[in-house]
Amino acid sequence: MFEINPEVHRLKERLIDSFGQVPRGSIIPWSAVAGVLEMPYDDGVAIQAHDKFRAWLLKERGVATRVPPTVGIELLTMREQLLWCSKHRMKKAKRQVRKAEREVGAVTPDAVSLEEAAYRQRFLYEAKRVKKETAVLVKMDERAAAEGSSLSPNVPPPQPNLTAFPSVQTKPSNQAIVDKI
């Protein structure tokens, strides 16, 4: 088991104190994150801290996030969370299934035990089933898009509130003050 880095935990708590109540649809800019952490946002410890903060947001508040490069941490609206996350995770799952299918399929049944060869066959069968189910979901999405449904992930969602929620300024006393823009 790994030990929890107390520095990461302390930094995560600072992020929670500063941004824990930011409303959905807001963007926390990297400059604000760096100001609260008092270090560059792309430092190794800072990355761990804001990853844990994002996990906290999902677990405690039910708010999913995405991290557009050079922008910051975007808190998704309910609609974005429903549509973007489902499509994004499905695409990632499809890639993972295809990759696993290639890797397991590369194992020759003659080179492994009878039990392992049977496992290989079961896995490849399940991978095909998952791919078929995924194809059905993709067709449903395409059909909804063709019909102009507003619930299709292919229909662009309303633009998020691009106003960054807080900006952080560090005073000479190193005490971070959060002000609304």
C-alpha positions in Angstrom: 0.0 0.0 0.0 1.3 3.5 -0.7 1.5 6.3 1.8 -0.5 9.4 1.4 1.7 12.5 0.8 0.7 15.0 3.6 1.7 17.9 1.2 -0.8 16.7 -1.4 -3.5 16.3 1.2 -2.8 19.8 2.6 -2.9 21.4 -0.9 -6.2 19.5 -1.8 -7.7 21.0 1.4 -6.6 24.5 0.4 -8.3 23.9 -3.0 -11.5 22.7 -1.3 -11.5 25.7 1.0 -11.0 28.1 -1.9 -13.1 26.5 -4.6 -15.3 23.9 -2.9 -18.5 25.9 -3.5 -17.9 27.1 -7.0 -21.1 26.7 -9.0 -21.6 24.3 -11.9 -20.7 25.8 -15.3 -17.8 27.8 -13.9 -14.1 27.6 -14.8 -11.4 27.8 -12.3 -8.4 29.2 -14.2 -5.0 27.7 -13.8 -3.7 31.0 -12.5 -6.2 30.8 -9.6 -5.2 27.2 -8.9 -1.5 28.2 -8.9 -2.2 31.2 -6.6 -3.9 29.0 -4.0 -1.3 26.3 -4.2 1.5 28.8 -4.3 3.3 26.8 -6.9 2.9 26.2 -10.7 -0.3 24.2 -11.5 1.7 21.7 -13.6 4.1 20.8 -10.8 3.9 17.1 -9.9 2.5 17.7 -6.4 0.1 20.3 -7.7 -1.2 17.9 -10.3 -1.9 15.3 -7.6 -3.6 17.9 -5.5 -5.9 19.1 -8.2 -6.7 15.6 -9.3 -7.7 14.8 -5.8 -9.7 18.0 -5.6 -11.6 17.0 -8.8 -12.2 13.5 -7.3 -13.6 15.3 -4.2 -15.9 17.4 -6.3 -17.3 14.3 -8.0 -17.7 12.3 -4.8 -19.0 14.9 -2.4 -20.9 17.3 -4.7 -21.6 15.0 -7.7 -19.9 17.5 -10.1 -17.8 16.1 -12.9 -15.0 18.2 -14.3 -12.9 18.4 -17.4 -9.5 20.1 -17.8 -9.1 21.9 -21.1 -5.4 22.5 -21.7 -4.3 26.1 -20.9 -7.7 27.0 -19.4 -8.3 25.5 -16.0 -10.7 23.2 -14.2 -14.2 23.3 -15.8 -17.1 22.3 -13.6 -19.7 20.7 -15.9 -23.4 21.6 -15.9 -25.8 18.8 -15.4 -26.5 18.6 -19.1 -22.8 18.6 -20.0 -22.1 16.0 -17.4 -24.8 13.8 -18.8 -24.0 14.1 -22.4 -20.3 14.8 -22.6 -19.2 12.3 -19.9 -21.3 9.5 -21.4 -19.9 10.1 -24.9 -16.3 10.7 -23.7 -16.3 7.5 -21.4 -17.9 5.4 -24.1 -15.1 6.4 -26.6 -12.5 5.6 -24.1 -14.1 2.2 -23.2 -14.3 1.3 -26.9 -10.6 2.0 -27.3 -9.8 -0.1 -24.2 -11.9 -3.0 -25.4 -10.2 -3.0 -28.8 -6.8 -2.8 -27.3 -7.5 -5.7 -24.9 -9.0 -7.7 -27.7 -5.8 -7.3 -29.8 -3.5 -8.1 -26.8 -5.5 -11.2 -25.7 -6.0 -12.3 -29.3 -2.2 -12.2 -29.8 -1.8 -15.0 -27.2 -1.7 -18.4 -29.1 -4.0 -21.0 -27.5 -1.3 -23.7 -27.9 1.2 -21.7 -25.8 -1.0 -21.7 -22.7 -2.8 -24.2 -20.5 -6.2 -25.5 -21.4 -7.8 -23.4 -18.7 -6.1 -20.2 -19.9 -7.1 -21.0 -23.5 -10.7 -21.3 -22.4 -10.4 -17.9 -20.5 -9.0 -16.4 -23.7 -12.0 -17.6 -25.7 -14.5 -16.4 -23.1 -12.8 -13.0 -23.0 -12.8 -12.6 -26.8 -16.5 -13.6 -26.9 -17.3 -11.0 -24.2 -15.3 -8.3 -26.1 -17.3 -8.9 -29.3 -20.6 -8.7 -27.2 -19.4 -5.4 -25.7 -18.5 -4.0 -29.1 -22.0 -4.9 -30.4 -23.7 -3.2 -27.5 -21.5 -0.1 -28.0 -22.4 -0.1 -31.7 -26.1 -0.1 -30.7 -25.6 3.0 -28.4 -23.7 4.8 -31.2 -26.5 4.1 -33.6 -29.0 5.5 -31.1 -26.9 8.6 -30.8 -26.7 9.0 -34.6 -30.5 8.5 -34.9 -31.1 11.1 -32.2 -28.8 13.5 -34.0 -30.5 12.9 -37.4 -33.8 13.7 -35.8 -32.4 16.9 -34.2 -32.8 15.7 -30.7 -31.4 18.2 -28.2 -30.3 15.3 -26.1 -27.8 14.0 -28.6 -24.2 14.5 -27.7 -23.6 15.3 -31.4 -25.8 18.4 -31.0 -23.5 21.0 -29.4 -24.6 21.8 -25.9 -25.2 25.4 -24.8 -21.9 27.2 -24.3 -20.7 27.0 -20.7 -20.4 30.1 -18.6 -16.9 31.0 -19.7 -16.5 33.6 -17.0 -13.9 32.3 -14.6 -15.4 32.1 -11.2 -12.6 33.4 -8.9 -9.3 35.0 -9.5 -6.7 34.6 -6.8 -4.4 37.3 -5.9 -1.6 36.7 -3.4 -0.9 39.5 -1.0 2.7 40.1 0.3 1.7 38.3 3.4 1.2 35.1 1.2 -2.4 35.0 2.3 -4.5 34.2 -0.8 -7.6 36.3 -1.2 -10.3 35.1 -3.6 -12.2 37.8 -5.4 -14.9 37.4 -8.0 -14.1 38.9 -11.4 
